[in-house]
Amino acid sequence: MGRSFSFKALSKMETISKLKSLTKYVLYNILDSLKQNTKNILLIRLDSIGDYILFRNFIEILKKEPKYSEYKITLIGNIIWKELAETLDKEYISEFIWIDTKKFHRNIIYRYKTLRKVYSKYYDIVIHPTYSRTYDTDNIVKMVNAKEKIGSTGDLSNISKWQKKITDKYYTKLIPAQKNIMFEFYRNKELFENLMGKKLDIAKPYIKLPTNYTFDLELPQSSYAILFIGASANFRKWNIGNFGEVAKWIKYNLGYEIVLCGGKEDMESTKIFEQVYNDTFLNLVGKTSLIDLLFIIKNSKMIISNETSFPHMAVALNAKNIFVISNGNHFGRFIPYPREITESYFPIYHPEIEKDLVNYYKLSNMYGYGSQLDINEITPQQVVIKITDSMGG
């Protein structure tokens, strides 16, 4: 009786085990089938905030293109614009992979872990749309497990000739690009038009403010001007005392309140501004998120800024009276904005450029990939003259 019971119990256990194995087998096959039926695109974009602003609208266009509409899009992005992308573009992007580009370049362990994460997934198509490719980013493309790898023929501004000769082979398709200097929004448009084989109906970058975001900073009730004192490199930062002089002129001649914005690294500079300006102002330096800045821009009457990401955000928001101080760096690529995109963008250049502005082609070839001119040779008087000429004041 006991032996019979033991045999039946064992038989029952074997049956349960077989059922579990069969269930697991069926589930795994279903999951494998679903995985195979999922189409995946990997976009790689690791440059700065301004670059992202001039590129991001093409993600929506790609997602809505019938040929790619069934694909899930994963974006490998620069962590500095994480907040912008996850707030503004999550409707079109299924997954984000963020890279700290400084750590990626300097920290071999971080680099290894990042590449292992990228390599662990399979993608049908990889698209690296950046025109000025880098050796580091091309090596990410190399490591991606994908059938098709698409990039731009690009240039040699961020990569040496011998490096590019090697990394060109990492791509299955390099999309041709015109060799002349081109405004960066149009450069992105060129690539996606060639990728899709048709003209795209998009005339300018645009940003729609998020409706589910709580903006809780208290702004002036009356008209205000924003002075954005930050930039990604010191050679692009105009002297803070000059900003103070211009702020005084704006307050006493136009009657606008002054709102000072910038990054945390600019907080010490506000002490000098306060001494020069010597009046009340709203100090938001180091106190705002990227999304906060969008709302601050949208409600402003005037913007005075270094040539950095801030004016690109302003143009995409259709802001008015955008005055941009520049030593000419990346002339033709990121500055000036073409008039057909906006008539509210007014650059103030180094005197060496100002005296030769009619020779656009010459200037773009001289400064399209960098400028050594001293931004602080631009005077506050130049900015004031540009304001009065542009606003009729």
C-alpha positions in Angstrom: 0.0 0.0 0.0 2.8 2.4 0.9 4.8 1.4 -2.2 1.8 2.0 -4.4 1.3 5.5 -2.8 4.9 6.4 -3.3 4.8 5.4 -7.0 1.6 7.4 -7.6 3.1 10.5 -5.8 6.3 10.2 -7.9 4.2 9.9 -11.1 2.2 12.9 -10.1 5.4 15.0 -9.5 6.8 13.9 -12.9 3.6 15.0 -14.6 3.7 18.4 -12.9 7.4 18.8 -13.8 6.6 17.9 -17.5 3.7 20.4 -17.5 6.0 23.1 -16.1 8.6 22.4 -18.7 6.0 22.4 -21.5 4.5 25.7 -20.2 8.0 27.3 -20.1 8.8 26.0 -23.6 5.5 27.5 -25.0 6.0 30.9 -23.2 9.6 31.2 -24.4 8.6 30.5 -27.9 5.9 33.1 -27.7 8.4 35.6 -26.3 10.9 34.7 -29.0 8.2 35.2 -31.6 7.2 38.6 -30.3 10.9 39.6 -30.1 11.4 38.6 -33.7 8.3 40.6 -34.8 9.4 43.8 -33.1 11.2 46.1 -35.4 13.8 48.4 -33.7 15.6 51.6 -34.7 18.5 52.9 -32.7 19.2 56.7 -33.1 22.5 57.9 -31.8 23.0 61.6 -31.0 25.6 62.7 -28.5 26.3 66.3 -29.3 25.2 69.4 -27.3 21.8 70.9 -26.4 21.6 73.2 -29.3 22.4 70.4 -31.7 19.5 68.4 -30.2 17.1 71.3 -30.6 17.9 71.6 -34.3 17.5 67.8 -34.7 14.7 66.6 -32.5 11.7 67.4 -34.8 13.0 64.8 -37.2 12.4 62.1 -34.7 8.6 62.7 -35.0 8.9 62.8 -38.8 10.8 59.5 -38.8 8.3 57.8 -36.4 5.3 59.0 -38.6 6.9 57.9 -41.9 4.9 54.8 -43.1 8.0 52.9 -43.8 9.2 53.2 -40.2 5.9 53.7 -38.3 6.0 50.1 -36.9 9.5 50.4 -35.5 10.2 51.1 -31.9 12.8 53.9 -31.5 15.6 53.8 -29.0 17.6 56.9 -28.5 21.2 57.0 -27.3 21.6 60.6 -26.1 23.9 63.0 -24.3 22.8 63.1 -20.7 23.0 66.9 -20.6 19.7 67.2 -22.5 18.0 64.2 -20.9 15.3 66.4 -19.3 14.4 68.0 -22.6 14.1 64.7 -24.5 12.2 62.8 -21.9 9.7 65.6 -21.5 9.3 66.7 -25.1 9.9 63.5 -27.1 8.7 60.5 -25.1 5.7 60.1 -27.4 8.0 59.0 -30.2 10.8 57.3 -28.3 10.3 53.9 -26.6 13.6 53.8 -24.7 16.4 56.2 -23.8 20.0 55.2 -23.2 21.9 58.2 -21.6 25.7 58.7 -21.9 27.8 61.1 -19.9 30.1 61.9 -22.8 32.9 63.3 -20.5 33.0 60.1 -18.5 32.7 58.0 -21.6 35.8 59.6 -23.0 37.9 59.5 -19.8 36.7 56.6 -17.7 37.5 53.2 -19.2 35.2 51.3 -16.8 32.3 53.5 -17.5 33.1 53.2 -21.2 33.1 49.4 -21.0 29.8 49.2 -19.1 28.2 51.6 -21.6 29.3 49.6 -24.6 28.3 46.3 -23.1 24.8 47.7 -22.5 24.6 48.9 -26.1 25.9 45.6 -27.5 23.5 43.5 -25.5 20.5 44.4 -27.6 19.7 43.8 -31.3 18.5 46.6 -33.6 17.3 46.3 -37.2 18.6 49.8 -38.1 21.0 52.1 -36.5 20.9 55.8 -37.6 23.7 58.1 -36.6 22.6 61.4 -38.2 25.4 63.7 -37.0 27.3 65.4 -39.8 30.4 66.1 -37.8 31.0 62.6 -36.6 33.5 61.7 -33.8 35.7 58.7 -33.4 34.1 57.8 -30.1 30.5 57.8 -31.5 31.6 55.9 -34.6 33.0 53.2 -32.3 29.6 53.0 -30.6 28.1 52.3 -34.0 30.7 49.6 -34.5 29.7 47.9 -31.3 25.9 47.9 -32.0 24.4 44.6 -33.0 22.4 45.6 -36.1 21.8 44.5 -39.6 21.8 48.0 -41.1 24.0 51.0 -40.0 23.3 54.4 -41.5 25.4 57.5 -41.1 26.4 60.7 -42.9 29.4 61.0 -45.2 30.3 63.9 -42.8 33.4 66.1 -42.6 36.7 66.2 -40.8 36.0 68.8 -38.2 35.7 66.4 -35.2 37.7 63.4 -36.6 41.0 62.9 -38.3 41.2 61.7 -41.9 42.8 58.4 -40.9 40.2 57.8 -38.2 37.3 58.5 -40.6 38.8 56.2 -43.2 38.6 53.4 -40.7 35.2 54.3 -39.2 33.4 54.8 -42.6 33.6 51.0 -42.8 31.5 50.6 -39.7 28.5 51.7 -41.7 26.5 49.7 -44.3 25.3 53.0 -45.8 26.7 56.5 -45.7 24.2 59.2 -46.9 25.8 61.9 -49.1 26.0 65.4 -47.9 26.9 68.7 -49.5 30.4 69.8 -48.7 29.6 73.5 -48.4 28.8 75.1 -45.0 25.1 74.7 -44.2 22.9 75.9 -41.3 22.6 72.9 -39.0 18.8 72.6 -39.2 19.1 72.3 -43.0 21.9 69.8 -42.6 19.6 67.5 -40.5 16.8 68.0 -43.1 19.2 67.1 -45.9 20.0 63.8 -44.2 16.5 62.8 -43.5 15.2 63.7 -46.9 17.9 61.6 -48.4 17.1 58.8 -46.0 13.4 58.9 -46.8 13.8 59.7 -50.5 11.5 62.7 -50.5 11.2 66.4 -49.6 10.0 67.0 -46.0 7.4 69.6 -45.1 9.2 71.2 -42.2 10.5 74.8 -42.4 11.9 75.4 -38.9 12.6 73.9 -35.5 9.7 74.1 -33.1 8.9 73.3 -29.5 5.5 72.7 -28.0 5.4 73.5 -24.4 4.5 70.5 -22.2 0.9 70.8 -20.8 1.5 68.5 -17.9 4.5 70.4 -16.4 4.2 72.4 -13.2 6.0 75.7 -13.6 6.2 77.2 -10.1 8.8 80.0 -10.5 7.4 83.5 -9.9 8.2 85.8 -12.8 7.8 89.6 -13.0 4.3 90.8 -13.6 5.4 93.4 -16.0 7.4 93.0 -19.3 10.9 91.5 -18.7 14.1 90.9 -20.6 16.2 87.8 -20.1 19.9 88.0 -19.9 21.5 84.5 -20.4 25.1 84.7 -19.2 26.1 81.0 -19.5 27.7 79.1 -22.3 29.4 75.7 -22.7 32.9 77.2 -23.1 34.5 80.3 -21.6 35.6 81.8 -25.0 31.8 82.0 -25.8 31.0 83.9 -22.6 30.8 87.7 -22.8 32.1 89.6 -19.8 29.5 89.7 -17.0 30.2 93.4 -16.5 29.1 94.1 -20.1 25.9 92.3 -19.4 25.4 94.6 -16.4 25.9 97.7 -18.6 23.4 96.5 -21.2 20.9 95.6 -18.4 21.1 99.2 -17.1 20.3 100.6 -20.6 17.4 98.2 -21.0 15.9 99.0 -17.6 16.2 102.8 -18.0 15.3 103.1 -21.7 12.8 100.3 -22.3 11.4 99.9 -18.8 11.8 96.1 -18.8 12.4 94.2 -15.6 15.6 92.1 -15.7 15.7 88.3 -15.3 19.2 86.8 -15.1 19.6 83.2 -16.2 22.6 80.8 -16.5 24.0 77.6 -15.2 25.3 76.8 -11.6 28.8 77.5 -12.8 27.8 81.1 -13.4 26.5 81.8 -9.9 29.7 83.6 -8.8 29.4 86.0 -11.7 26.1 87.4 -10.5 28.0 89.3 -7.7 29.8 91.3 -10.3 26.6 91.8 -12.3 24.9 93.1 -9.2 27.6 95.6 -8.6 27.6 96.9 -12.1 23.8 96.9 -12.6 23.0 98.3 -9.1 19.2 97.8 -9.3 16.7 95.2 -8.6 16.5 92.1 -10.8 15.3 88.5 -10.6 18.3 86.2 -10.2 17.5 82.7 -11.6 21.1 81.7 -12.3 21.6 78.1 -11.3 18.0 77.8 -10.2 16.2 76.6 -13.3 15.7 73.3 -15.2 15.8 73.2 -18.9 12.0 72.9 -19.0 11.7 75.9 -16.7 13.8 77.9 -19.2 11.3 77.2 -22.0 8.5 78.8 -19.9 10.7 81.7 -19.0 11.6 82.3 -22.6 8.0 82.0 -23.8 6.8 84.9 -21.6 9.7 87.3 -22.2 9.8 90.5 -24.3 13.5 90.4 -25.1 16.5 88.0 -24.9 20.2 88.9 -24.6 22.4 85.8 -24.7 25.7 84.4 -25.5 25.7 82.1 -28.6 24.7 78.9 -26.9 21.7 76.6 -26.7 19.4 79.2 -25.2 18.8 81.2 -28.4 18.0 77.9 -30.2 15.4 77.2 -27.7 14.1 80.7 -28.1 13.8 80.4 -31.9 12.0 77.1 -31.6 9.5 78.8 -29.3 8.9 81.7 -31.7 10.3 84.2 -29.2 10.8 87.8 -30.3 13.8 90.2 -30.0 16.5 87.6 -29.6 19.9 89.3 -29.5 22.9 87.0 -29.6 26.5 87.9 -28.8 29.1 85.9 -30.7 32.8 85.8 -31.6 31.8 84.2 -34.9 32.3 80.6 -33.8 30.5 78.2 -36.2 29.4 81.0 -38.4 27.0 79.7 -41.1 26.3 76.5 -39.1 24.7 77.6 -35.9 24.7 81.4 -36.4 23.1 83.5 -37.9 19.6 82.0 -38.3 18.3 82.2 -41.9 15.7 84.9 -42.2 13.2 82.5 -43.6 13.3 80.6 -40.3 13.0 83.7 -38.1 13.1 87.5 -38.4 13.5 88.0 -34.7 17.1 86.8 -34.3 19.8 89.5 -34.2 23.4 88.5 -33.9 26.1 90.9 -32.6 29.5 89.8 -33.9 33.1 90.6 -33.1 34.1 93.9 -35.0 36.3 91.9 -37.3 33.2 90.0 -38.6 30.8 93.0 -38.5 33.0 95.0 -40.9 32.8 92.2 -43.5 29.3 90.8 -43.1 28.5 91.2 -46.8 31.0 88.4 -47.5 28.9 85.6 -46.0 30.6 82.8 -48.0 34.0 84.0 -47.0 33.1 84.3 -43.3 31.5 80.9 -43.2 34.6 79.3 -44.6 36.8 81.3 -42.1 34.7 80.7 -39.0 32.4 77.8 -39.8 34.5 75.4 -37.7 35.8 77.7 -35.0 36.9 81.2 -34.2 39.8 82.6 -32.1 38.4 86.1 -32.0 38.0 87.6 -28.5 34.3 87.9 -27.6 35.1 90.7 -25.1 36.1 93.0 -27.9 32.4 93.3 -28.6 31.3 96.4 -26.6 28.0 97.1 -24.7 27.5 100.0 -27.1 27.4 97.6 -30.1 24.6 95.6 -28.4 22.7 98.8 -27.6 23.0 100.0 -31.2 21.7 96.6 -32.4 18.7 96.8 -30.1 17.8 100.3 -31.1 18.2 99.6 -34.8 16.2 96.3 -34.6 13.4 97.5 -32.3 13.2 101.0 -33.7 13.8 102.5 -30.3 
